[in-house]
Amino acid sequence: MAIQLTVNGKKHEVDEDPETPLLWILRDTLGLTGTKYGCGIAACGACTVHINGVAERSCSIPLEFAENSDILTIEGLSDDRSHPVQQAWIEQDVPQCGYCQSGMIMTVVSLLKEIPSPSDQDINDYVSNICRCGTYTRIRKAIKRAVELSK
């Protein structure tokens, strides 16, 4: 039975095993490879997307639980990298290897939606994504810059 999804504003009908992780549907079925596989156990955050406006780790969400959901991936955040978080990431030269960055950006977008001017403690509490390269100082600077760009 086909499952209905809306991804980045486009409706899709997906005829895959309902227990398949959403991550693999996004990457392999829909070709949206910006969302990355990191750990497969929802620990690292590389696979973070928004489901109905909430940051979720797509490696742990079965397709059936995403049915009729509105899903936003890094590809849908903006067509031209004009989103304030993307702009801040570019200005602060955040990525080193870049692998975790799409999930990190999607998490930060969600943070700023909930807490428009987060404190350092808010950032520590909310952003639990793992950056293997350790660019956390640049990430924090970029979050603060994104706040400025959003005003």
C-alpha positions as CSV (number, residue, x, y, z in Angstrom):
1,M,0.0,0.0,0.0
2,A,1.4,3.4,-1.0
3,I,2.2,5.9,1.7
4,Q,1.6,9.7,1.2
5,L,4.3,12.2,2.1
6,T,4.8,15.8,1.5
7,V,8.5,16.6,1.2
8,N,9.7,20.1,0.7
9,G,6.2,21.1,-0.4
10,K,5.8,18.4,-3.0
11,K,3.5,15.5,-2.6
12,H,4.9,12.0,-3.0
13,E,3.3,8.5,-3.0
14,V,5.8,6.0,-1.8
15,D,5.3,2.3,-2.2
16,E,8.0,0.9,0.1
17,D,8.1,-1.3,3.2
18,P,6.3,0.8,5.9
19,E,9.1,-0.1,8.4
20,T,11.8,1.4,6.2
21,P,13.5,4.3,8.0
22,L,12.4,7.7,6.6
23,L,16.1,8.5,6.0
24,W,16.4,5.8,3.3
25,I,13.1,6.9,1.6
26,L,14.4,10.5,1.4
27,R,17.9,9.5,0.1
28,D,17.3,6.4,-2.0
29,T,13.7,6.7,-3.1
30,L,13.4,10.5,-3.5
31,G,17.0,11.3,-4.2
32,L,17.3,13.9,-1.5
33,T,20.9,13.1,-0.4
34,G,21.5,16.2,1.7
35,T,20.2,14.3,4.7
36,K,23.0,12.1,5.8
37,Y,23.3,8.7,7.5
38,G,25.6,8.9,10.5
39,C,24.8,6.3,13.2
40,G,21.5,4.7,12.5
41,I,20.4,5.0,16.1
42,A,19.3,8.7,16.3
43,A,22.3,9.7,18.4
44,C,24.4,11.9,16.1
45,G,21.8,14.1,14.3
46,A,23.3,13.9,10.8
47,C,19.9,12.8,9.5
48,T,17.8,15.6,11.1
49,V,14.8,16.8,9.2
50,H,11.7,18.6,10.2
51,I,8.5,16.6,10.4
52,N,5.4,18.8,10.9
53,G,7.7,21.6,12.0
54,V,9.7,19.6,14.6
55,A,13.3,18.6,14.2
56,E,13.4,14.8,14.1
57,R,16.1,12.2,13.4
58,S,14.9,10.5,10.3
59,C,17.0,7.3,10.7
60,S,14.7,6.2,13.6
61,I,11.4,7.2,12.1
62,P,9.7,4.3,10.2
63,L,8.0,5.4,6.9
64,E,4.6,4.5,8.3
65,F,4.9,7.0,11.1
66,A,5.7,9.8,8.6
67,E,2.6,9.1,6.5
68,N,0.6,12.3,5.7
69,S,3.4,14.4,7.3
70,D,4.9,17.6,6.1
71,I,8.7,16.9,5.8
72,L,11.3,19.6,5.3
73,T,14.9,18.6,4.4
74,I,18.0,20.8,3.9
75,E,17.1,20.9,0.2
76,G,13.8,22.6,1.0
77,L,15.1,25.1,3.5
78,S,15.9,27.6,0.7
79,D,16.6,27.4,-3.0
80,D,19.7,29.7,-2.9
81,R,21.1,29.3,0.6
82,S,19.4,32.5,1.7
83,H,18.0,31.2,5.0
84,P,19.6,33.1,7.8
85,V,21.1,30.0,9.4
86,Q,22.7,29.0,6.0
87,Q,24.0,32.5,5.6
88,A,25.5,32.4,9.1
89,W,27.1,29.0,8.4
90,I,28.7,30.4,5.2
91,E,29.9,33.6,6.9
92,Q,31.4,31.8,9.9
93,D,33.0,29.1,7.7
94,V,31.5,26.4,9.9
95,P,31.9,23.2,8.0
96,Q,35.2,21.3,8.1
97,C,34.3,18.0,6.5
98,G,30.7,19.2,6.3
99,Y,29.1,15.7,6.7
100,C,27.0,16.6,9.8
101,Q,26.2,20.1,8.7
102,S,22.8,19.6,7.1
103,G,21.5,17.9,10.2
104,M,23.1,20.6,12.4
105,I,21.5,23.4,10.3
106,M,18.1,21.7,10.5
107,T,18.4,21.4,14.3
108,V,19.5,25.0,14.7
109,V,16.6,26.2,12.5
110,S,14.3,24.4,14.9
111,L,16.1,25.9,17.9
112,L,15.7,29.4,16.6
113,K,12.0,28.8,15.8
114,E,11.5,27.9,19.5
115,I,14.0,30.2,21.1
116,P,14.7,33.2,18.8
117,S,17.6,34.5,21.0
118,P,19.1,31.4,22.7
119,S,21.5,31.7,25.5
120,D,24.7,29.5,25.5
121,Q,22.9,27.2,27.9
122,D,19.9,26.9,25.5
123,I,22.3,26.0,22.7
124,N,24.0,23.4,24.9
125,D,20.6,21.9,25.9
126,Y,19.0,21.9,22.4
127,V,21.8,21.1,20.0
128,S,22.9,17.5,20.7
129,N,24.1,16.8,17.2
130,I,27.6,15.4,17.0
131,C,30.3,17.1,14.8
132,R,33.2,14.7,14.3
133,C,35.5,17.5,13.3
134,G,34.7,19.5,16.5
135,T,33.6,22.8,14.9
136,Y,31.4,23.6,17.9
137,T,33.0,27.0,18.5
138,R,32.2,28.0,14.9
139,I,28.7,26.5,15.2
140,R,28.0,28.6,18.3
141,K,29.3,31.8,16.5
142,A,27.1,30.9,13.5
143,I,24.0,30.5,15.7
144,K,24.6,33.9,17.3
145,R,25.1,35.4,13.8
146,A,21.9,33.7,12.5
147,V,20.0,35.5,15.4
148,E,21.4,38.8,14.1
149,L,20.5,38.0,10.5
150,S,17.0,37.0,11.5
151,K,16.2,40.4,13.1
